[in-house]
Amino acid sequence: MRAAIFAVMIFAGIGVWMWAGATPDTGRANGKEAFPKPAVDEGPATGTANARETAVLAGGCFWGVQAVFAHVKGVLSSTSGYAGGEAGTATYEQVSTGATGHAESVQVRFDPAQITYGQILMIYFAVAHNPTELNRQGPDYGTQYRSEIFYGSPEQKKIAEAYIAQLDTAKIYGGKIVTRVEPLRGFYAAEGYHQDYLKHHPYEPYIVMNDQPKLANLEKEFPSWYRK
């Protein structure tokens, strides 16, 4: 879907300057208010120099989500890929049909001594995507662009569900959060050309319009978490 939209807009003669002037809809009722910290979270790890945790998150096109977490302190790696379907259908061409059960997802490996799972979710909800858009994200439509948290443990499930309830109760968004919370059955890394896509294509019109603003918002809202 995004490839078709991109091509149509380019051939229609819409310039990069028009893309750059737009701002993605975050869905927030009041973007000027500080985003709430999760009331339920794991405690920061101590005495675990080699500790590693993993979060798998879907929030529309994985290019932007991956780029956001690549700029978060405490994140060791962020990998674009597919989750929710079977290994045999985890290719971009197949996932793009919307018929595989997969969502474009990002595997975030992080150091729990520096950042908690709840804080990862805070950034995911605040700047990485709009959780009120059902089976779409910005210009991209289809179940492969859905908002979903794939939990790897009962604790992650508890934290995710509690945080969604907290944000809904506080009416942080103009609409209801539609993010699904489901167990992780497997994560499959995407093709190499999708990895670090924003880093390699910073001036591509789709990136300028949809993803560069996320990095700007990350730095603005969470300066202590932001890294260049």
LUMMI-347230 format. One record per residue: residue number from 1; z, x, y of N, C-alpha, C in turn. Coordinates in steps of 0.05 Angstrom, whole numbers, plus 5000, padded with zeros to 4 digits. Example, Ala and Ser with C-alpha at 12.3 -4.5 7.8 and 13.67 -1.06 7.14 Angstrom:
2
1, 5156, 5264, 4886, 5156, 5246, 4910, 5156, 5264, 4934
2, 5142, 5257, 4955, 5143, 5273, 4979, 5157, 5258, 5001
//
This chain:
228
1, 5000, 5017, 4976, 5000, 5000, 5000, 5000, 5017, 5025
2, 5018, 5038, 5027, 5020, 5053, 5051, 4994, 5069, 5056
3, 4981, 5078, 5034, 4956, 5093, 5037, 4934, 5075, 5049
4, 4933, 5050, 5040, 4913, 5032, 5051, 4919, 5026, 5081
5, 4944, 5021, 5087, 4951, 5015, 5115, 4944, 5039, 5133
6, 4951, 5063, 5123, 4946, 5087, 5138, 4916, 5090, 5143
7, 4899, 5086, 5123, 4870, 5089, 5126, 4859, 5069, 5146
8, 4868, 5044, 5144, 4858, 5023, 5161, 4864, 5029, 5190
9, 4889, 5038, 5195, 4897, 5044, 5222, 4882, 5068, 5234
10, 4877, 5088, 5217, 4863, 5111, 5226, 4834, 5103, 5234
11, 4821, 5089, 5216, 4793, 5081, 5221, 4791, 5060, 5244
12, 4813, 5047, 5249, 4812, 5028, 5272, 4815, 5042, 5298
13, 4821, 5068, 5297, 4822, 5084, 5321, 4849, 5084, 5335
14, 4870, 5077, 5321, 4896, 5076, 5333, 4907, 5105, 5333
15, 4912, 5115, 5356, 4920, 5144, 5359, 4949, 5149, 5352
16, 4955, 5175, 5348, 4982, 5183, 5341, 5001, 5176, 5363
17, 4992, 5176, 5388, 5011, 5170, 5410, 5022, 5142, 5408
18, 5007, 5123, 5397, 5017, 5096, 5393, 5037, 5095, 5371
19, 5033, 5111, 5350, 5053, 5112, 5328, 5079, 5123, 5338
20, 5077, 5145, 5354, 5101, 5159, 5363, 5117, 5141, 5382
21, 5104, 5122, 5395, 5119, 5105, 5414, 5134, 5083, 5400
22, 5130, 5078, 5375, 5143, 5056, 5361, 5169, 5066, 5349
23, 5187, 5047, 5344, 5213, 5053, 5331, 5216, 5035, 5307
24, 5222, 5046, 5284, 5226, 5029, 5260, 5250, 5010, 5264
25, 5247, 4986, 5252, 5268, 4966, 5253, 5291, 4974, 5234
26, 5314, 4980, 5244, 5337, 4987, 5227, 5352, 4963, 5217
27, 5347, 4940, 5228, 5360, 4916, 5220, 5388, 4912, 5231
28, 5398, 4932, 5246, 5425, 4931, 5256, 5428, 4911, 5279
29, 5451, 4897, 5279, 5456, 4877, 5300, 5462, 4891, 5326
30, 5475, 4914, 5325, 5481, 4929, 5349, 5480, 4959, 5342
31, 5457, 4971, 5348, 5454, 4999, 5341, 5470, 5018, 5357
32, 5483, 5008, 5379, 5499, 5026, 5396, 5527, 5030, 5386
33, 5536, 5013, 5368, 5563, 5015, 5357, 5564, 5036, 5335
34, 5587, 5050, 5333, 5591, 5070, 5312, 5589, 5056, 5285
35, 5575, 5069, 5266, 5572, 5057, 5240, 5598, 5060, 5224
36, 5607, 5038, 5211, 5633, 5039, 5197, 5634, 5059, 5173
37, 5656, 5073, 5171, 5660, 5090, 5147, 5667, 5072, 5124
38, 5661, 5081, 5099, 5668, 5064, 5076, 5698, 5063, 5072
39, 5709, 5039, 5069, 5737, 5035, 5065, 5746, 5044, 5037
40, 5727, 5042, 5018, 5732, 5050, 4991, 5714, 5074, 4985
41, 5727, 5096, 4978, 5712, 5121, 4973, 5727, 5139, 4954
42, 5713, 5158, 4943, 5727, 5178, 4927, 5740, 5198, 4946
43, 5762, 5211, 4937, 5775, 5231, 4953, 5758, 5256, 4953
44, 5760, 5272, 4974, 5745, 5298, 4975, 5755, 5316, 4952
45, 5736, 5329, 4939, 5742, 5347, 4916, 5757, 5371, 4927
46, 5776, 5381, 4911, 5790, 5405, 4918, 5792, 5423, 4894
47, 5790, 5449, 4899, 5793, 5468, 4877, 5770, 5467, 4857
48, 5747, 5458, 4866, 5724, 5456, 4848, 5700, 5469, 4861
49, 5700, 5496, 4861, 5680, 5511, 4874, 5652, 5505, 4864
50, 5649, 5499, 4838, 5623, 5494, 4827, 5617, 5464, 4822
51, 5633, 5447, 4835, 5630, 5418, 4831, 5603, 5409, 4842
52, 5591, 5391, 4828, 5566, 5379, 4836, 5566, 5349, 4829
53, 5556, 5333, 4847, 5553, 5304, 4841, 5524, 5296, 4848
54, 5516, 5273, 4838, 5489, 5264, 4842, 5489, 5234, 4850
55, 5473, 5228, 4870, 5468, 5200, 4878, 5438, 5196, 4875
56, 5431, 5172, 4866, 5402, 5164, 4865, 5399, 5139, 4881
57, 5382, 5141, 4902, 5380, 5119, 4921, 5350, 5112, 4926
58, 5345, 5087, 4929, 5318, 5077, 4936, 5320, 5063, 4962
59, 5301, 5069, 4980, 5301, 5056, 5006, 5274, 5057, 5019
60, 5253, 5048, 5005, 5226, 5049, 5015, 5213, 5075, 5008
61, 5193, 5083, 5023, 5178, 5107, 5017, 5198, 5131, 5015
62, 5195, 5146, 4993, 5214, 5168, 4989, 5211, 5191, 5008
63, 5188, 5193, 5022, 5184, 5216, 5040, 5206, 5217, 5061
64, 5212, 5195, 5074, 5232, 5195, 5095, 5261, 5197, 5085
65, 5267, 5183, 5063, 5294, 5185, 5052, 5300, 5213, 5043
66, 5281, 5226, 5030, 5285, 5253, 5021, 5289, 5272, 5045
67, 5274, 5268, 5066, 5277, 5285, 5089, 5304, 5282, 5103
68, 5314, 5257, 5104, 5340, 5253, 5116, 5361, 5269, 5102
69, 5362, 5267, 5075, 5383, 5281, 5060, 5379, 5311, 5059
70, 5355, 5320, 5063, 5350, 5349, 5065, 5363, 5361, 5089
71, 5370, 5344, 5109, 5382, 5353, 5134, 5412, 5346, 5136
72, 5424, 5339, 5114, 5452, 5332, 5113, 5469, 5355, 5102
73, 5489, 5363, 5117, 5507, 5384, 5107, 5521, 5375, 5082
74, 5524, 5393, 5063, 5537, 5386, 5038, 5518, 5378, 5016
75, 5493, 5370, 5024, 5473, 5363, 5004, 5460, 5389, 4995
76, 5459, 5392, 4968, 5448, 5416, 4956, 5418, 5414, 4951
77, 5409, 5390, 4945, 5380, 5386, 4941, 5375, 5356, 4943
78, 5350, 5349, 4951, 5341, 5321, 4951, 5313, 5321, 4940
79, 5309, 5305, 4920, 5284, 5305, 4905, 5272, 5277, 4904
80, 5247, 5275, 4912, 5233, 5249, 4911, 5225, 5243, 4882
81, 5227, 5218, 4874, 5220, 5211, 4847, 5220, 5181, 4842
82, 5223, 5174, 4817, 5222, 5146, 4809, 5246, 5139, 4791
83, 5256, 5114, 4795, 5279, 5105, 4779, 5276, 5075, 4776
84, 5286, 5065, 4753, 5286, 5036, 4748, 5267, 5028, 4726
85, 5249, 5046, 4718, 5229, 5040, 4698, 5230, 5060, 4675
86, 5209, 5061, 4660, 5207, 5079, 4637, 5194, 5105, 4644
87, 5199, 5126, 4628, 5188, 5152, 4633, 5158, 5152, 4632
88, 5146, 5136, 4615, 5117, 5136, 4611, 5102, 5124, 4635
89, 5116, 5110, 4653, 5102, 5099, 4676, 5111, 5112, 4702
90, 5124, 5134, 4700, 5135, 5147, 4724, 5114, 5166, 4737
91, 5092, 5154, 4745, 5072, 5168, 4761, 5066, 5152, 4786
92, 5057, 5166, 4806, 5052, 5152, 4832, 5032, 5130, 4829
93, 5010, 5135, 4815, 4989, 5115, 4812, 5000, 5090, 4798
94, 5016, 5094, 4777, 5026, 5070, 4763, 5048, 5056, 4779
95, 5066, 5071, 4791, 5088, 5059, 4806, 5077, 5043, 4830
96, 5055, 5053, 4842, 5043, 5039, 4865, 5033, 5012, 4859
97, 5029, 5005, 4833, 5020, 4978, 4826, 5043, 4957, 4830
98, 5068, 4967, 4830, 5090, 4949, 4833, 5098, 4935, 4807
99, 5085, 4944, 4785, 5089, 4930, 4759, 5105, 4946, 4739
100, 5116, 4969, 4747, 5129, 4987, 4728, 5160, 4983, 4727
101, 5171, 4970, 4746, 5200, 4968, 4748, 5212, 4991, 4764
102, 5196, 5012, 4769, 5206, 5034, 4784, 5208, 5028, 4814
103, 5226, 5042, 4827, 5227, 5043, 4856, 5224, 5072, 4864
104, 5209, 5076, 4886, 5209, 5103, 4897, 5238, 5110, 4905
105, 5248, 5132, 4894, 5276, 5139, 4897, 5280, 5168, 4904
106, 5304, 5174, 4911, 5311, 5202, 4917, 5337, 5209, 4903
107, 5336, 5232, 4889, 5359, 5243, 4875, 5373, 5262, 4895
108, 5397, 5256, 4902, 5412, 5273, 4921, 5435, 5287, 4906
109, 5433, 5313, 4904, 5454, 5329, 4892, 5471, 5340, 4915
110, 5497, 5336, 4913, 5514, 5344, 4935, 5541, 5356, 4925
111, 5554, 5370, 4944, 5579, 5383, 4939, 5601, 5364, 4948
112, 5617, 5353, 4929, 5637, 5333, 4937, 5660, 5345, 4953
113, 5661, 5371, 4954, 5682, 5384, 4971, 5674, 5383, 5000
114, 5648, 5378, 5005, 5638, 5378, 5033, 5631, 5349, 5042
115, 5622, 5333, 5024, 5614, 5305, 5031, 5619, 5287, 5007
116, 5629, 5264, 5011, 5635, 5246, 4990, 5612, 5227, 4983
117, 5614, 5213, 4961, 5594, 5194, 4954, 5592, 5172, 4974
118, 5615, 5162, 4984, 5615, 5141, 5004, 5602, 5150, 5030
119, 5605, 5175, 5037, 5592, 5186, 5061, 5562, 5188, 5058
120, 5554, 5195, 5033, 5525, 5195, 5027, 5514, 5167, 5031
121, 5529, 5146, 5022, 5520, 5119, 5025, 5520, 5111, 5055
122, 5539, 5120, 5070, 5540, 5114, 5098, 5514, 5123, 5112
123, 5505, 5147, 5106, 5480, 5157, 5118, 5456, 5142, 5108
124, 5457, 5135, 5082, 5435, 5119, 5070, 5432, 5092, 5084
125, 5455, 5078, 5090, 5453, 5052, 5103, 5448, 5055, 5132
126, 5459, 5075, 5145, 5458, 5077, 5174, 5431, 5086, 5185
127, 5418, 5106, 5171, 5394, 5117, 5182, 5371, 5120, 5163
128, 5375, 5120, 5137, 5354, 5126, 5118, 5335, 5102, 5114
129, 5345, 5078, 5117, 5328, 5054, 5113, 5341, 5029, 5124
130, 5326, 5007, 5122, 5336, 4981, 5131, 5343, 4964, 5106
131, 5368, 4961, 5100, 5376, 4947, 5075, 5373, 4917, 5075
132, 5363, 4906, 5097, 5359, 4877, 5098, 5331, 4868, 5091
133, 5313, 4887, 5086, 5285, 4881, 5079, 5282, 4879, 5049
134, 5273, 4857, 5039, 5271, 4852, 5011, 5243, 4861, 5000
135, 5244, 4879, 4981, 5219, 4889, 4968, 5199, 4898, 4988
136, 5208, 4912, 5008, 5191, 4924, 5028, 5207, 4943, 5045
137, 5194, 4959, 5061, 5207, 4976, 5080, 5187, 4983, 5101
138, 5190, 4973, 5125, 5171, 4977, 5146, 5144, 4967, 5138
139, 5123, 4984, 5139, 5096, 4974, 5132, 5090, 4973, 5103
140, 5109, 4981, 5086, 5104, 4983, 5057, 5115, 4959, 5043
141, 5099, 4947, 5026, 5107, 4922, 5012, 5106, 4927, 4982
142, 5124, 4914, 4967, 5124, 4915, 4938, 5151, 4923, 4927
143, 5156, 4915, 4902, 5182, 4921, 4891, 5188, 4951, 4889
144, 5167, 4967, 4889, 5171, 4996, 4888, 5184, 5007, 4913
145, 5185, 4990, 4935, 5196, 4999, 4960, 5223, 4984, 4965
146, 5235, 4974, 4944, 5260, 4959, 4947, 5284, 4977, 4954
147, 5305, 4965, 4964, 5330, 4978, 4969, 5348, 4976, 4945
148, 5355, 4999, 4933, 5371, 4999, 4909, 5388, 5024, 4906
149, 5412, 5020, 4897, 5430, 5042, 4890, 5432, 5043, 4860
150, 5425, 5066, 4849, 5428, 5070, 4820, 5453, 5086, 4814
151, 5474, 5073, 4804, 5499, 5086, 4801, 5500, 5101, 4774
152, 5515, 5124, 4775, 5518, 5140, 4752, 5545, 5139, 4739
153, 5563, 5123, 4750, 5590, 5121, 4740, 5603, 5095, 4750
154, 5624, 5086, 4736, 5638, 5062, 4746, 5649, 5066, 4774
155, 5657, 5090, 4781, 5668, 5095, 4808, 5646, 5092, 4829
156, 5622, 5102, 4823, 5600, 5099, 4842, 5593, 5069, 4846
157, 5594, 5054, 4824, 5588, 5025, 4826, 5609, 5012, 4844
158, 5634, 5018, 4840, 5656, 5006, 4856, 5652, 5013, 4885
159, 5647, 5038, 4891, 5644, 5046, 4919, 5620, 5032, 4932
160, 5598, 5031, 4918, 5574, 5019, 4929, 5578, 4989, 4934
161, 5588, 4975, 4915, 5592, 4946, 4918, 5612, 4940, 4940
162, 5633, 4956, 4942, 5654, 4951, 4962, 5642, 4956, 4990
163, 5625, 4977, 4992, 5614, 4983, 5018, 5594, 4962, 5028
164, 5578, 4952, 5010, 5559, 4931, 5017, 5575, 4906, 5027
165, 5596, 4899, 5012, 5612, 4876, 5020, 5625, 4881, 5048
166, 5634, 4906, 5052, 5647, 4913, 5078, 5627, 4910, 5101
167, 5602, 4920, 5097, 5582, 4919, 5118, 5573, 4890, 5123
168, 5570, 4875, 5102, 5563, 4847, 5106, 5584, 4831, 5121
169, 5609, 4835, 5113, 5631, 4821, 5126, 5633, 4829, 5156
170, 5628, 4854, 5162, 5629, 4863, 5190, 5604, 4855, 5206
171, 5584, 4843, 5192, 5559, 4835, 5205, 5546, 4858, 5220
172, 5544, 4880, 5206, 5532, 4904, 5218, 5502, 4899, 5222
173, 5490, 4883, 5205, 5461, 4877, 5206, 5456, 4849, 5215
174, 5433, 4844, 5226, 5425, 4817, 5234, 5421, 4798, 5211
175, 5416, 4810, 5187, 5411, 4794, 5163, 5429, 4804, 5140
176, 5428, 4790, 5118, 5444, 4798, 5095, 5432, 4823, 5081
177, 5449, 4841, 5072, 5440, 4864, 5057, 5429, 4855, 5030
178, 5406, 4865, 5023, 5393, 4858, 4998, 5392, 4881, 4978
179, 5407, 4902, 4984, 5408, 4926, 4966, 5419, 4919, 4939
180, 5404, 4926, 4918, 5413, 4922, 4891, 5430, 4945, 4882
181, 5449, 4940, 4864, 5466, 4961, 4853, 5463, 4959, 4822
182, 5450, 4978, 4811, 5444, 4977, 4782, 5450, 5005, 4769
183, 5455, 5005, 4743, 5460, 5030, 4729, 5435, 5048, 4728
184, 5439, 5073, 4730, 5417, 5092, 4728, 5409, 5096, 4699
185, 5384, 5090, 4692, 5375, 5095, 4665, 5359, 5121, 4663
186, 5350, 5131, 4685, 5335, 5156, 4685, 5323, 5160, 4712
187, 5320, 5185, 4719, 5306, 5193, 4744, 5284, 5212, 4737
188, 5261, 5207, 4748, 5237, 5223, 4742, 5226, 5234, 4767
189, 5226, 5260, 4770, 5216, 5273, 4794, 5187, 5266, 4799
190, 5180, 5262, 4824, 5152, 5255, 4832, 5135, 5280, 4831
191, 5110, 5275, 4834, 5090, 5297, 4835, 5096, 5317, 4857
192, 5088, 5341, 4853, 5095, 5363, 4872, 5087, 5357, 4900
193, 5064, 5345, 4904, 5055, 5341, 4932, 5072, 5321, 4947
194, 5089, 5306, 4934, 5108, 5288, 4947, 5133, 5302, 4957
195, 5139, 5325, 4946, 5164, 5338, 4952, 5163, 5351, 4980
196, 5185, 5346, 4995, 5187, 5357, 5022, 5162, 5349, 5039
197, 5153, 5325, 5035, 5128, 5316, 5048, 5130, 5317, 5078
198, 5152, 5308, 5090, 5155, 5309, 5119, 5154, 5338, 5129
199, 5167, 5356, 5115, 5167, 5384, 5123, 5139, 5395, 5125
200, 5122, 5388, 5106, 5095, 5398, 5105, 5075, 5383, 5121
201, 5082, 5358, 5129, 5063, 5341, 5144, 5078, 5328, 5168
202, 5091, 5343, 5185, 5108, 5331, 5206, 5093, 5315, 5226
203, 5066, 5319, 5229, 5052, 5305, 5250, 5033, 5283, 5239
204, 5035, 5278, 5213, 5019, 5256, 5202, 5028, 5230, 5215
205, 5010, 5213, 5223, 5018, 5188, 5237, 5039, 5172, 5223
206, 5036, 5168, 5197, 5056, 5152, 5183, 5084, 5165, 5186
207, 5085, 5191, 5184, 5110, 5206, 5186, 5122, 5204, 5214
208, 5104, 5207, 5234, 5113, 5206, 5262, 5125, 5179, 5268
209, 5113, 5158, 5258, 5123, 5131, 5265, 5148, 5123, 5248
210, 5147, 5128, 5222, 5167, 5117, 5205, 5190, 5135, 5197
211, 5185, 5161, 5197, 5205, 5180, 5186, 5217, 5199, 5206
212, 5202, 5209, 5225, 5214, 5227, 5245, 5236, 5213, 5260
213, 5234, 5187, 5267, 5257, 5173, 5280, 5282, 5173, 5264
214, 5280, 5174, 5237, 5304, 5174, 5221, 5319, 5200, 5224
215, 5304, 5222, 5226, 5317, 5248, 5231, 5330, 5249, 5258
216, 5317, 5237, 5278, 5328, 5236, 5305, 5354, 5220, 5305
217, 5354, 5197, 5290, 5378, 5181, 5289, 5400, 5194, 5273
218, 5393, 5209, 5253, 5413, 5224, 5238, 5428, 5244, 5256
219, 5412, 5259, 5272, 5425, 5278, 5290, 5441, 5264, 5311
220, 5432, 5242, 5321, 5446, 5227, 5342, 5471, 5214, 5332
221, 5470, 5201, 5309, 5493, 5185, 5299, 5513, 5202, 5284
222, 5503, 5223, 5271, 5521, 5239, 5254, 5517, 5269, 5260
223, 5522, 5278, 5285, 5517, 5306, 5292, 5533, 5326, 5275
224, 5557, 5318, 5266, 5573, 5336, 5250, 5562, 5340, 5222
225, 5545, 5320, 5213, 5533, 5322, 5186, 5505, 5334, 5187
226, 5493, 5334, 5211, 5465, 5343, 5213, 5462, 5373, 5212
227, 5442, 5381, 5197, 5434, 5410, 5197, 5404, 5411, 5200
228, 5395, 5432, 5213, 5366, 5435, 5219, 5351, 5445, 5194
//
